[in-house]
Every structure is written in C-alpha cells, then in structure tokens.
Amino acid sequence: MRPFAWLSLFLVAIYFVYGAYIPFWSLWLASRDLSADQIGLLIGVGLAIRFAGQLLIMGKANRASLLIPTCRYLALASAACFVGFYGVSSFWSILALMLVANFIYPTLLPLSEALAARMMLQVKLDYGRVRLWGSAAFILGSMVVGALVKHSGPDWVLHTMIIGLLALILCTWLPMVPAPQDASASGHKVGFWSLLRNKPFLLFLLVVSLLQGSHAAYYGFSALYWEQHGYATNVIGYLWASGVVAEIVMFAVSKRLLRGLSYQQMFLIGAVGCVIRWSILASTTELSWLVVAQLLHAVTFCVSHLAAVRYMTQQMPSDQLIPAQTLYAALPTGMFTAVLTILSGVVYQHAGGMVFWGMAALVLPVFFLRVPTSRLQSN
C-alpha cells in the first residue's frame, strides 16, 4: 500500500478512537460517580504519564525502520488495556488502568507524526492532505459516540473505542510500499539531551506548550460544561465535529493558504485565535457563539500545529526529526497539558466556565516571544 493510503487509514483508526475519547471520556468517568476534580486528576495524570511513555518508547523506536513494527505492538497492547476498563469501577482501579493505557496508546500519535515527516522527506508526502483524514475520523467518532451516548448511555464511549482499536490493529499489519527508510545520518542514540540544551529549541517548546496547553480546559471539561448548560450529548458531538470540520478545511488548503507565512507568523495567528476562542467560551454558552468558537479550532490548534511541523521539518536535521517530534508530543501536548488539565479540574470545580479566561491569559506571552530561525546542527 502506498504511503499516502497507509498513513490515511492509520490516522483514520487512531483519530476515530480519539473522537470518542477526548470529548466523551469525562462523561464515561462521570458515569462512574467521579467528581470533576477527580476527573481532572485522572485525565491530567493520564496526560502526564504520556511523557514517560513517549520518551521511553520513542527512544527505542529511534529509526524510521522501527516505526511501523512499534505501531503494531502498541495497537495490540492498547486494545488490551482499554478492554480492562470493563472490569474496573473504583477511583483507584480506574487510575491504575489509565496510567497503563496512557503510557501506551498516545505514543501512536508521535509515531504517526514521525512516519509522516519521514515520508515527507522520502516521497514528498503532502502532510496536510494526509492529516485531514485523521480529522475526518475524529468527527465521525465524536458524532457517532454523541448519538450513541444520547440514546444508549455513556457505556458506548468505551464500546466504540474498542471497535476503533480493533480496526487500528488491522491497519498496522498492512504493508507500506516503499517502507520508511532510515536517514543517512541516523545513529542509535536519540538526541533528546542535545535538543534540551539548545536554547532555540527550548523556546520553540515554550511557545507550543502555551498554545497547545491552552486547550486543556476545552479538552477536559467542555463536554461537561455544555451538558450542564442543557446541551444534549449529540449536540456536543456536533459542536466538536464543527471544530474538526474547520480543521479539515485548514489542512486541505494549508499548503496554498499558509505558503508565504513563516512559522513565527503562524504562531502569532494561533495565539490570536486562542485569545478570541477561549474568551468566547468564558463569556457565553449561546449556541451560535459556541459554533464560532469551534470554527476557530482551525486556527488555535491547526495553524499552531502546522507551524510546529514547519519549524521541525525546516530547522531539524533529518536524524533529529524523531527526537524533536517525541519531545513535542511529550512536553507541550503531554506533561504541560497534563498539569494544566489537573489545575483546570480544580478551577472548574469551583468556578465553572471561568476556567477559560485562564486559558486565554495563558497564551499572552506568545505575542512577545520569537522562535529563532537558526538551523540546529546534526550530532
């Protein structure tokens, strides 16, 4: 199977599961009689453990030729972990299983990004047009689960995720032709520490941490917040879907629309979108404004993520791409977002939607930070 088709199917399976997990996992946890601060802790701890899982697993899969075999074993282990949620009910047993599941499953995301980046260099893959299939699957997952939860209850969050994980297992055993090939400069050691000692890269991590971390309250508590304001779960699914539709459009046109922009300009655009979006969510729950806020996902997440991908593919030597993407997944969207999710749970428990004002304030430093354009040197 050609790389475009393989990666598209792979991302469809991954993001279908995420379409069930991200918007609705808090509802499944709430159905187990857990409080908002407990849910925030569980989601936050799950995000935090990703840091260790991604560094450890990606540290072993440090060459392009190891990426697909690693995906196969992680898909199998992920399905086994989530099946385990059928047998747990207490806070501590759910916490233990979430630690294991989040150690394994989320690493498939940086693996997919590493595969895409490798094939961008190897066969000139159009990243945006591949990535949009993942976004489309996210919509499908959120809409399907929203409707199922409305009519059949929150147990269908987990049922749907298991179905998606079984499809993911099948995808990983399909052959990719040509297969990912190791970069000529690749060695056996991942350059995590050399990157973490590099000031331009650390500044890059800070900027993307602020932009992506500002989504913590949205990912963790928007479904609960909107449900408490009278919205049915299928409507919540449609709201999430509208955001991802905007994301798909941006991925589809990004090559043309963003061609003349530097990654620094794209970071600033993402910051403007975040301030506007989180201010809307903090100010109103009126449906038309929620739709506007959701359409801004094309800017707050998509443009920010594309800026990060552009930075890494332009500034990283080929043998540093995998470690750079690992740190991008483990720190900004892992550890930093985990801490913010835990804090958001505490704030949400006491202040509700006011938590989104904090997310808007979080991105303000991005307007004063500049990521240097000097190219990093290979080890």
C-alpha distance (Angstrom), angle and dihedral (degrees) to the residues before:
residue distance angle dihedral
M1 . . .
R2 3.80 . .
P3 3.82 117.1 .
F4 3.83 93.7 -111.7
A5 3.82 92.8 54.4
W6 3.83 94.2 40.6
L7 3.78 94.7 50.4
S8 3.80 92.3 42.9
L9 3.83 91.7 55.0
F10 3.78 91.4 43.1
L11 3.80 92.0 52.5
V12 3.81 91.4 45.2
A13 3.81 90.4 58.2
I14 3.82 94.6 43.5
Y15 3.78 96.1 47.6
F16 3.79 95.2 41.8
V17 3.80 86.3 63.4
Y18 3.79 90.7 45.4
G19 3.80 89.3 50.6
A20 3.78 86.7 62.9
Y21 3.80 97.2 37.4
I22 3.80 106.5 45.3
P23 3.82 101.8 47.1
F24 3.80 98.2 31.9
W25 3.80 110.6 27.2
S26 3.80 89.2 89.9
L27 3.82 88.0 57.4
W28 3.81 90.8 51.5
L29 3.81 89.3 50.1
A30 3.80 91.0 47.3
S31 3.81 89.0 53.2
R32 3.81 85.9 62.0
D33 3.84 88.4 61.8
L34 3.80 95.4 -105.1
S35 3.82 121.3 151.3
A36 3.81 125.8 -123.2
D37 3.81 93.6 -102.9
Q38 3.81 90.5 48.7
I39 3.81 89.8 49.9
G40 3.80 90.7 48.5
L41 3.80 89.8 50.3
L42 3.81 92.8 48.7
I43 3.81 93.7 48.3
G44 3.79 92.0 42.3
V45 3.79 94.3 48.9
G46 3.80 88.4 47.4
L47 3.80 90.0 54.4
A48 3.80 91.2 46.2
I49 3.79 94.7 53.4
R50 3.79 88.3 54.2
F51 3.79 86.3 71.3
A52 3.80 91.9 63.8
G53 3.79 94.6 39.0
Q54 3.77 95.2 50.1
L55 3.80 94.8 45.4
L56 3.80 93.0 46.9
I57 3.80 98.8 41.7
M58 3.80 96.7 38.3
G59 3.80 88.1 45.2
K60 3.80 87.5 62.3
A61 3.81 94.6 40.7
N62 3.79 90.7 54.9
R63 3.80 96.9 140.0
A64 3.79 129.7 64.9
S65 3.81 92.5 -121.9
L66 3.82 90.5 61.0
L67 3.80 96.9 52.0
I68 3.81 101.0 84.8
P69 3.84 96.0 43.8
T70 3.81 88.6 50.3
C71 3.81 90.0 51.4
R72 3.81 90.4 55.1
Y73 3.79 95.1 54.6
L74 3.80 93.9 42.5
A75 3.81 91.6 51.8
L76 3.80 91.0 53.8
A77 3.80 93.1 46.2
S78 3.81 91.9 46.3
A79 3.79 93.0 54.7
A80 3.80 90.6 49.4
C81 3.82 91.6 51.1
F82 3.80 96.1 50.2
V83 3.80 91.8 46.2
G84 3.80 84.3 60.1
F85 3.83 90.9 66.4
Y86 3.81 88.3 73.5
G87 3.79 88.3 70.5
V88 3.82 101.7 46.2
S89 3.80 131.8 79.8
S90 3.82 111.5 153.4
F91 3.81 124.1 86.2
W92 3.79 93.6 -114.7
S93 3.80 95.6 48.0
I94 3.82 90.6 48.3
L95 3.81 89.6 48.2
A96 3.80 92.1 51.5
L97 3.80 92.9 49.8
M98 3.80 92.7 44.8
L99 3.79 88.9 55.6
V100 3.80 91.0 54.4
A101 3.81 95.7 42.2
N102 3.80 93.4 47.4
F103 3.79 91.4 46.9
I104 3.82 88.7 59.6
Y105 3.80 115.6 25.2
P106 3.84 103.7 48.9
T107 3.81 91.2 56.3
L108 3.81 86.3 74.0
L109 3.82 87.4 73.0
P110 3.83 98.0 60.7
L111 3.81 87.7 39.7
S112 3.82 89.1 57.3
E113 3.81 90.6 46.6
A114 3.80 91.0 49.0
L115 3.80 90.4 49.8
A116 3.80 91.4 49.2
A117 3.81 92.9 47.7
R118 3.80 91.4 48.7
M119 3.81 91.4 50.9
M120 3.82 91.0 45.4
L121 3.79 86.4 63.3
Q122 3.80 96.8 35.0
V123 3.83 102.5 45.0
K124 3.86 102.5 6.6
L125 3.81 92.0 -107.4
D126 3.83 115.3 -167.9
Y127 3.81 99.9 -123.7
G128 3.81 96.6 -165.5
R129 3.80 94.5 53.5
V130 3.80 91.8 49.0
R131 3.79 94.9 44.8
L132 3.82 93.6 51.3
W133 3.83 89.6 68.5
G134 3.78 88.9 62.2
S135 3.79 89.5 50.9
A136 3.81 90.9 49.5
A137 3.81 89.8 52.3
F138 3.80 89.7 49.9
I139 3.80 88.3 57.2
L140 3.78 91.5 49.0
G141 3.79 91.9 49.2
S142 3.80 94.7 47.9
M143 3.80 93.8 45.9
V144 3.81 93.6 46.3
V145 3.79 93.4 47.3
G146 3.80 93.0 43.8
A147 3.80 90.4 55.8
L148 3.82 93.8 42.5
V149 3.80 93.3 49.2
K150 3.81 91.1 49.5
H151 3.80 93.5 52.8
S152 3.81 103.2 27.9
G153 3.79 108.1 21.5
P154 3.85 137.8 -105.0
D155 3.81 94.1 -63.0
W156 3.80 85.9 83.1
V157 3.80 90.3 69.5
L158 3.79 88.9 71.4
H159 3.82 95.1 36.6
T160 3.82 91.0 55.9
M161 3.79 92.8 46.9
I162 3.82 91.0 54.6
I163 3.81 90.7 51.8
G164 3.79 90.2 51.2
L165 3.80 92.8 48.0
L166 3.80 91.2 53.1
A167 3.81 88.7 53.7
L168 3.80 88.9 48.8
I169 3.80 91.2 55.3
L170 3.81 90.3 54.3
C171 3.81 91.8 49.0
T172 3.78 94.4 53.2
W173 3.81 92.2 58.1
L174 3.80 93.8 56.9
P175 3.84 112.7 101.9
M176 3.82 120.6 -114.9
V177 3.82 115.8 -144.1
P178 2.97 116.2 -132.4
A179 3.76 93.9 26.2
P180 3.83 120.1 -142.3
Q181 3.77 110.3 -82.6
D182 3.78 126.2 -151.6
A183 3.79 116.6 -103.6
S184 3.78 112.1 -107.8
A185 3.80 91.9 -117.7
S186 3.80 95.8 46.8
G187 3.76 117.1 125.9
H188 3.75 134.0 -178.3
K189 3.80 96.5 -96.0
V190 3.78 124.5 75.5
G191 3.80 111.7 -134.0
F192 3.80 97.9 -133.1
W193 3.79 95.5 134.3
S194 3.78 95.6 44.6
L195 3.80 88.4 53.8
L196 3.80 93.2 46.3
R197 3.80 89.4 53.2
N198 3.80 91.5 52.2
K199 3.82 111.1 96.8
P200 3.83 97.2 -154.8
F201 3.80 90.9 52.2
L202 3.81 91.8 46.9
L203 3.81 89.2 52.7
F204 3.80 88.7 50.2
L205 3.82 89.5 52.5
L206 3.81 90.8 50.0
V207 3.80 93.3 52.0
V208 3.81 95.1 47.8
S209 3.82 90.5 43.1
L210 3.81 90.3 58.3
L211 3.80 93.5 45.2
Q212 3.79 98.5 43.6
G213 3.81 94.2 34.1
S214 3.79 90.6 57.5
H215 3.82 86.8 70.8
A216 3.83 91.5 65.1
A217 3.81 97.3 98.0
Y218 3.80 91.0 43.4
Y219 3.79 94.5 51.2
G220 3.78 94.2 42.5
F221 3.79 104.9 38.3
S222 3.81 114.6 12.0
A223 3.82 92.2 95.4
L224 3.80 92.0 50.8
Y225 3.81 91.9 43.4
W226 3.79 94.3 51.2
E227 3.79 92.7 42.8
Q228 3.80 89.7 53.7
H229 3.81 88.1 53.2
G230 3.78 91.8 57.0
Y231 3.79 104.5 -92.1
A232 3.80 117.7 140.8
T233 3.79 118.1 -125.7
N234 3.80 92.6 -111.5
V235 3.83 89.6 55.3
I236 3.80 89.0 49.5
G237 3.80 87.8 51.9
Y238 3.81 90.0 52.2
L239 3.80 90.8 49.6
W240 3.78 91.1 52.8
A241 3.79 89.2 44.9
S242 3.81 92.2 53.2
G243 3.79 89.8 56.1
V244 3.76 91.8 51.4
V245 3.83 92.0 46.1
A246 3.79 86.6 59.1
E247 3.81 88.0 48.0
I248 3.81 91.0 52.3
V249 3.79 92.0 51.3
M250 3.80 90.5 50.2
F251 3.81 92.4 49.3
A252 3.81 90.0 48.6
V253 3.82 95.3 51.7
S254 3.81 99.4 28.9
K255 3.79 95.8 100.2
R256 3.81 90.4 60.3
L257 3.80 101.4 27.6
L258 3.81 97.4 48.2
R259 3.80 98.7 31.5
G260 3.80 95.5 107.8
L261 3.81 96.4 44.5
S262 3.77 127.4 94.6
Y263 3.77 119.4 -133.4
Q264 3.82 87.7 -110.7
Q265 3.81 90.8 59.1
M266 3.80 89.9 46.4
F267 3.82 91.1 53.0
L268 3.81 89.3 53.4
I269 3.81 91.5 49.5
G270 3.80 88.9 51.4
A271 3.81 90.7 50.7
V272 3.81 92.8 51.5
G273 3.80 89.7 50.2
C274 3.82 91.8 50.0
V275 3.80 94.1 52.1
I276 3.80 91.7 49.8
R277 3.80 95.5 42.6
W278 3.80 98.9 48.0
S279 3.81 90.8 43.1
I280 3.81 89.3 56.6
L281 3.81 92.8 49.3
A282 3.80 90.5 48.6
S283 3.82 92.8 49.1
T284 3.79 105.9 44.4
T285 3.79 147.4 9.7
E286 3.82 93.6 -160.7
L287 3.80 107.2 135.7
S288 3.81 99.1 -126.7
W289 3.80 91.2 53.3
L290 3.79 91.2 46.8
V291 3.80 88.3 55.9
V292 3.81 90.2 51.5
A293 3.80 90.1 49.9
Q294 3.79 91.4 49.1
L295 3.80 93.0 50.6
L296 3.80 87.4 56.9
H297 3.82 87.0 68.4
A298 3.81 84.6 88.4
V299 3.81 86.5 67.2
T300 3.80 106.0 29.8
F301 3.78 96.5 48.8
C302 3.79 108.3 11.5
V303 3.81 101.8 45.7
S304 3.81 90.5 40.8
H305 3.81 91.4 50.4
L306 3.80 93.0 45.9
A307 3.80 88.6 50.3
A308 3.81 89.3 54.0
V309 3.82 91.7 48.4
R310 3.82 90.0 47.9
Y311 3.79 91.2 50.3
M312 3.78 93.7 49.9
T313 3.81 96.7 44.8
Q314 3.82 91.7 46.3
Q315 3.81 99.9 39.7
M316 3.81 104.0 31.9
P317 3.80 123.0 81.8
S318 3.80 109.3 -125.9
D319 3.81 92.9 -104.2
Q320 3.82 90.6 54.4
L321 3.80 97.4 51.6
I322 3.81 96.3 89.8
P323 3.82 95.7 48.1
A324 3.82 91.0 43.8
Q325 3.81 92.1 52.0
T326 3.79 90.3 45.2
L327 3.79 91.7 55.6
Y328 3.80 90.4 44.3
A329 3.81 89.6 55.6
A330 3.81 96.3 39.1
L331 3.81 100.4 46.5
P332 3.84 113.8 28.5
T333 3.81 97.7 30.1
G334 3.81 94.3 26.7
M335 3.79 121.9 34.7
F336 3.82 98.6 15.0
T337 3.80 93.7 46.3
A338 3.81 89.5 45.2
V339 3.80 92.7 57.8
L340 3.81 90.8 46.3
T341 3.81 91.6 49.1
I342 3.80 91.4 53.9
L343 3.80 90.8 48.0
S344 3.80 90.4 45.5
G345 3.80 90.0 55.1
V346 3.80 90.9 55.1
V347 3.82 92.8 46.4
Y348 3.80 93.0 43.9
Q349 3.80 91.2 51.3
H350 3.82 89.6 59.4
A351 3.82 105.9 24.2
G352 3.82 106.9 24.6
G353 3.80 114.0 -161.4
M354 3.81 92.8 7.5
V355 3.80 85.4 85.6
F356 3.82 88.5 79.4
W357 3.82 90.8 64.7
G358 3.79 86.5 62.0
M359 3.79 90.5 52.7
A360 3.82 90.5 51.6
A361 3.80 91.3 50.8
L362 3.80 91.5 48.2
V363 3.82 94.0 69.3
L364 3.82 96.7 49.9
P365 3.85 94.1 95.2
V366 3.82 89.1 61.1
F367 3.81 88.7 73.4
F368 3.80 89.5 63.0
L369 3.81 100.2 40.4
R370 3.79 125.7 86.7
V371 3.80 123.1 -165.1
P372 3.83 108.3 -139.7
T373 3.79 116.6 -120.0
S374 3.80 97.5 -145.3
R375 3.81 109.5 126.4
L376 3.80 116.3 -116.7
Q377 3.76 117.5 -122.5
S378 3.79 124.3 -120.1
N379 3.80 118.0 -113.3
